[in-house]
Amino acid sequence: MRISSHIFLLGLLMLVGAGCGKTSPSPIDPPTNHEKEIAQQGTTPNEYSRLVFGAKSWSKPGPVALVFRILGKDGGDLKEQDLKIVHEKPVHLLLVRDDMTQFQHLHPTYQTVEGNGRWVAETIIPEQGIYHVYVDISPEKEEPVVLKTVLQLVGPARTKAFPSPTSDTSVTTDGIRTALTAPSPIVTGQSTRLIFSLTENGQPVKNIDPYLGAFGHVVILRHNAPEDFLHVHPVTQTKPTDGKVEFETTFKTKGRYTLYAQFAANESVQTFPITIDVGEGAVPSMQDMHQNH
């Protein structure tokens, strides 16, 4: 599937297999408590009611305005001044079709809508289906959190077609090939190093710039389990000259996952979806547990 790059009004559209418009280099943000906490954080049921959308369904594909409120734990509105700037933005909104074939990374802005303060992201929803929304924020007076809801583009939808792993765990977007190197097999309960190697015409991509304060971002979602959400930032802290960006995470549940890796490569932000399987890690025996004490 080939999808062209877009920057549409306020939202940065990132579809599966697509790049986005040009981006200028930005400095690397130092590691923060938010990064350490949110990199492994998922959603919990009590987070579902804190996003209040003006509309949650539309009747046809095309441009849409996502207009919504973010509520704090006390039920009050979280405005721009109530949120920390993390990776250059106060709000990161991920919009993912439920079969993992559409992915967007948007950055809503706080605006006045009909006299009321609202968060707004304008984008394009290209086809019918159910879309999961993840809103990644770090409130000034609360812990970092990922809030979640569901949107729908009603009407006849194509049959769901979840992506499958490829033998070489690689994908090519706009001429840039990204290959994932990871332990084989990948299993739960173990710290897992994920190395993404970017090449063009067989040569390492040397022009990898910071994007949103880091040399890459990876969103990890388990198939048919929208509550399993990871947003991981790289351990790579200096400009890579070999085309490789490294991440580290721990998978808690076995299953099939799609990883949406995003990099600013050759002056263009690109999204690289790669699907993997994660097996069950070994359960430590009672003897092993006693030896570790």
C-alpha positions in Angstrom: 0.0 0.0 0.0 1.5 3.4 -1.0 0.2 6.6 0.5 1.6 10.0 -0.4 2.8 12.6 2.1 0.5 15.2 3.6 0.6 18.1 6.0 -3.1 19.1 6.3 -4.1 22.3 8.2 -3.4 21.8 11.9 -2.7 18.0 11.9 0.3 16.1 10.7 -1.1 13.1 8.8 0.9 10.0 8.9 -0.6 7.0 7.2 0.8 3.5 7.2 3.6 3.1 4.7 3.7 6.9 4.1 6.1 9.7 4.7 5.2 13.3 5.6 6.4 16.6 4.5 9.8 18.0 5.1 10.9 18.7 8.6 13.7 20.9 10.0 16.2 19.5 12.4 15.5 20.1 16.1 17.6 19.5 19.2 17.4 16.2 21.1 15.4 16.4 24.3 17.2 15.0 27.3 15.6 12.0 28.9 12.7 12.9 31.2 10.6 11.2 33.8 7.8 11.4 31.3 9.8 9.4 28.7 10.7 6.8 31.3 7.2 6.3 32.4 5.2 6.8 29.2 7.4 4.6 27.1 5.9 1.5 28.6 2.5 2.9 29.5 -0.8 1.5 28.3 -4.4 2.5 28.9 -6.7 1.4 31.7 -10.5 1.4 31.8 -10.8 4.5 34.0 -9.0 6.5 31.3 -11.7 6.0 28.7 -14.1 8.7 30.0 -11.6 11.6 30.0 -11.8 12.4 26.3 -15.0 14.3 25.3 -15.4 14.6 21.5 -18.0 16.9 19.8 -18.5 14.2 17.2 -17.3 10.6 17.2 -18.7 9.4 13.8 -18.8 10.7 10.3 -20.6 9.5 7.2 -18.0 9.7 4.4 -14.3 9.7 3.9 -12.4 13.0 3.6 -11.5 16.0 5.8 -12.7 16.0 9.4 -12.1 18.2 12.4 -11.4 16.3 15.6 -12.8 18.7 18.3 -12.5 17.5 21.9 -12.0 18.3 25.5 -9.4 16.6 27.8 -10.6 16.2 31.4 -8.3 16.0 34.4 -8.8 13.6 37.3 -10.9 16.2 39.0 -13.2 16.5 36.0 -12.0 19.9 35.0 -10.8 20.8 31.5 -7.1 20.5 30.8 -6.0 23.5 28.8 -2.8 24.3 27.1 -1.2 25.8 30.2 -2.2 22.7 32.2 0.0 20.4 30.1 3.8 20.0 29.9 5.5 20.2 26.6 6.9 16.8 25.9 8.8 16.1 22.7 8.0 19.5 21.5 4.2 19.2 21.8 1.6 19.3 24.7 -0.6 16.6 23.0 0.3 13.7 20.8 -2.8 12.1 19.3 -2.5 8.7 17.6 -5.3 7.6 15.3 -5.2 3.9 14.2 -7.7 1.9 12.2 -8.7 -1.2 14.1 -7.0 -3.6 11.6 -3.7 -1.6 11.9 -3.8 -0.5 8.2 -4.1 3.2 8.8 -2.0 5.2 11.2 -1.8 8.9 11.9 0.2 10.9 14.4 -1.4 14.3 15.0 -0.7 17.3 17.2 -3.9 19.1 18.3 -3.8 22.8 19.2 -5.9 24.5 21.8 -8.5 26.9 20.1 -11.6 28.8 20.9 -14.6 27.0 19.2 -18.0 28.7 19.5 -16.8 30.6 22.5 -15.3 27.6 24.3 -11.8 26.3 24.6 -11.3 23.0 22.7 -8.5 20.9 21.4 -8.6 20.7 17.6 -6.9 18.5 15.0 -7.9 18.6 11.4 -7.0 15.7 9.2 -8.2 13.3 6.5 -9.9 10.0 7.3 -9.5 8.1 4.0 -11.9 5.1 4.5 -14.7 3.6 6.5 -14.0 1.7 9.6 -13.4 1.9 13.4 -10.5 4.0 14.6 -8.8 3.9 18.0 -7.6 7.2 19.4 -4.8 7.5 21.9 -4.0 10.9 23.5 -0.6 11.0 25.1 -0.3 13.8 27.6 1.7 14.9 30.7 -0.4 17.1 32.9 1.4 19.6 35.2 -0.4 18.3 38.3 -0.9 14.6 37.4 1.1 11.7 36.2 1.7 11.2 32.5 -1.2 9.3 30.9 -2.5 7.9 27.6 -6.2 8.5 27.2 -8.3 6.5 24.8 -11.5 6.5 22.8 -13.0 5.1 19.6 -14.2 7.0 16.5 -16.0 5.6 13.5 -16.4 6.4 9.8 -19.7 4.7 9.2 -20.8 3.0 6.0 -19.7 -0.1 4.0 -16.1 -1.0 5.1 -13.7 -3.3 3.4 -12.9 -6.6 5.1 -10.3 -6.2 7.8 -6.9 -7.3 6.7 -4.4 -7.3 9.5 -0.8 -7.1 8.4 1.4 -10.2 8.8 5.1 -10.5 9.6 7.6 -10.6 6.7 10.5 -13.0 6.6 13.0 -10.1 6.7 11.0 -7.8 9.0 11.5 -4.8 6.7 9.4 -2.3 4.8 10.2 0.3 2.2 8.7 3.8 2.1 9.5 6.3 -0.5 12.7 4.6 -1.5 14.0 4.2 2.1 14.1 0.6 3.4 13.9 0.0 7.1 14.8 -3.4 8.5 14.2 -4.4 12.1 16.9 -6.5 14.0 15.7 -8.0 17.3 16.3 -11.2 19.3 14.9 -14.4 17.8 12.5 -15.3 19.1 11.1 -12.2 20.8 9.5 -13.2 24.0 7.6 -11.6 26.9 9.2 -10.5 30.2 12.6 -9.7 28.8 14.2 -6.4 27.9 14.3 -6.4 24.1 16.6 -4.3 22.0 15.0 -3.2 18.7 17.4 -1.9 16.1 16.0 -0.2 13.0 18.5 0.1 10.1 17.6 2.6 7.4 19.1 2.3 3.9 18.6 3.9 0.5 19.9 2.2 -2.7 21.7 -0.3 -0.4 23.6 2.4 1.5 23.0 3.5 5.1 20.9 6.7 5.5 23.3 9.1 7.1 20.9 12.1 7.2 18.7 11.1 10.2 17.6 14.3 12.0 15.8 14.7 15.3 12.0 14.5 15.0 9.9 15.8 17.9 13.0 15.9 20.2 14.3 12.4 19.4 16.0 10.4 16.6 12.8 8.4 16.2 9.5 7.2 17.8 7.9 3.8 17.8 4.3 3.2 18.6 3.6 -0.5 19.4 0.1 -2.0 19.3 -1.0 -5.6 19.8 -3.5 -6.9 17.2 -7.1 -7.1 18.5 -6.0 -5.6 21.8 -6.3 -1.8 21.5 -5.6 -1.4 25.3 -2.1 -2.7 24.7 -0.3 0.5 23.7 3.4 1.4 23.9 5.1 4.6 22.8 8.8 4.0 22.9 11.6 6.6 22.5 15.1 5.6 21.3 18.2 5.0 23.4 20.2 6.5 20.6 21.1 10.0 21.8 23.6 11.1 19.2 23.1 11.6 15.5 23.5 8.1 13.9 26.0 7.9 11.0 25.4 4.3 10.2 21.6 4.6 9.6 20.8 2.7 12.8 18.4 3.8 15.6 18.0 1.7 18.7 15.1 1.3 21.1 14.5 -0.9 24.1 11.2 -2.2 25.5 9.7 -5.1 27.3 6.6 -7.0 25.9 4.3 -8.1 28.7 1.8 -10.2 26.6 2.4 -12.7 23.8 0.7 -12.1 20.5 1.1 -10.3 17.1 2.2 -6.7 17.2 2.6 -3.9 14.6 5.3 -1.4 15.2 5.0 2.0 13.7 8.5 3.5 13.5 8.9 7.1 12.6 12.1 8.9 11.5 13.1 12.1 9.9 15.2 10.7 7.1 16.6 12.7 4.3 14.6 15.8 5.4 11.3 14.0 5.3 9.3 12.3 8.1 8.5 8.8 7.2 6.4 6.0 8.9 7.6 2.4 8.7 5.0 -0.3 9.9 6.6 -3.6 10.8 4.7 -6.5 12.2 6.2 -9.1 14.6 5.2 -12.0 16.7 6.0 -12.2 20.4 6.1 -15.5 22.2 5.7 -16.5 25.8 8.8 -16.0 27.9 10.1 -18.6 30.3 8.4 -18.6 33.7 11.1 -18.7 36.4 11.1 -21.7 38.5 10.9 -21.6 42.3 14.5 -22.5 42.5 15.5 -19.6 40.1 13.4 -17.2 42.2 15.1 -18.3 45.4 18.6 -18.0 43.8 17.8 -14.4 42.8 17.1 -13.4 46.5 
